[in-house]
């Protein structure tokens, strides 16, 4: 690397000179020499994401932290400071050639140097800062594929913190704000992400224009952030505007595909499942024509699998998601967050089909991986932890489930994630069901009523999640002995489900069966319990509605 980057300075950096210099430094204890494995798991795939076995091992020269700090202090006063910083940036710049597999193999070892350069490069060097920003885009591609979102986020926020120091051009600011917004979104720091995405939109509009690809890319990210925040109305408005604009601009085909994908996600979360499927299939059709990177293809097809699940087509959903998982594992490591998302949704469907033990084992494995990758307080980690608690409730292990669900609710509050309303209320709902299982029907009736009020106000009375709460609240009337009221409320649920989900959806069929039972057996003792022999939840005569988390993207 020294030969490649220092040649223009006129210094004779041949291999022998480099070896002598490094040996001398090692002899006086300023550096250590070691061999490191610089790449991730090798799959034999010849692409940017994997490297061949011949370049997997690297001889590394490590500087003691104290020596590094002393050198950094001396560098501030050195007359060669500018040339030294330029040389450091050029060394990292070698790695920008994404087709050079040998250079790509060094990215893992270059990450700490990138962090140091981003945080310490002196303020007069505006052009070098721009170069570092460009290099971080390449670093982000690498870190995304190996699933190290935390490192990408940290580096992006370091660069953003230095914007005022360098006062760069508006275009450089845009790149930094957009990248930081994306990684903040990935790390579930949603308020930060919203602020940064807003700044990126303003910078793109002023620097590139309202008809530019940069402006539309920033707006697309804003849609995804609104979706995570639960601001479905605002997100849907922007997504529909994007779809309308991109459909009229065939020269932006990739953004058009992305716009329909984001709108499908928003509509699915809003409960508009039929229209969501239409936009999802349109995005898939575009992806077949455009053939984007495998990573993007998998994300787009994954959304269709989740929509099919929510429409009640569980077997079709499993087929789609299994194919997505197979595709992802062909170019991503098994611990990658996107792989875990797909595994999570597959496990959720298994849970709905009654395969509780299989789902429990899978959720535990996913939860342990997400704790390490994303952190204990990340919303995806909390979703998985919720599912673990929910399955324990399903199989009758209520005493084990309760502290888990209490912990999840505390984390939602401490992380400020209550705006993820469907997730947050699902956990509260599960705790109410525990009270119902323990025969505390007055308490559970009040709890479901409070959740129902919040969902009706924020999601609408006909949202599938609202209807699940309404279903359980109706059953609770029967448990309290008010069967006529239970019948009346169940009729409302059934009518809404027929309109929203269709008459053949398994939740519609479930509501129809329980309404018949309430009519034929008005004097039966109703309550919430668990049939331990079959590991299935029952309501003595009817199964309760499971408030599973809403699926992932």
PyMOL commands that set and color helices and strands:
alter all, ss='L'
color gray80, all
select helices_A, chain A and resi 2-9+15-27+53-55+65-77+81-96+101-104+107-120+126-146+149-161+163-166+170-186+190-207+213-229+232-247+250-270+273-290+294-310+314-329+337-352+356-373+379-394+398-414+421-437+441-458+464-479+483-500+506-520
alter helices_A, ss='H'
color red, helices_A
select strands_A, chain A and resi 31-37+57-63+529-531+536-538
alter strands_A, ss='S'
color yellow, strands_A
deselect
rebuild
show_as cartoon
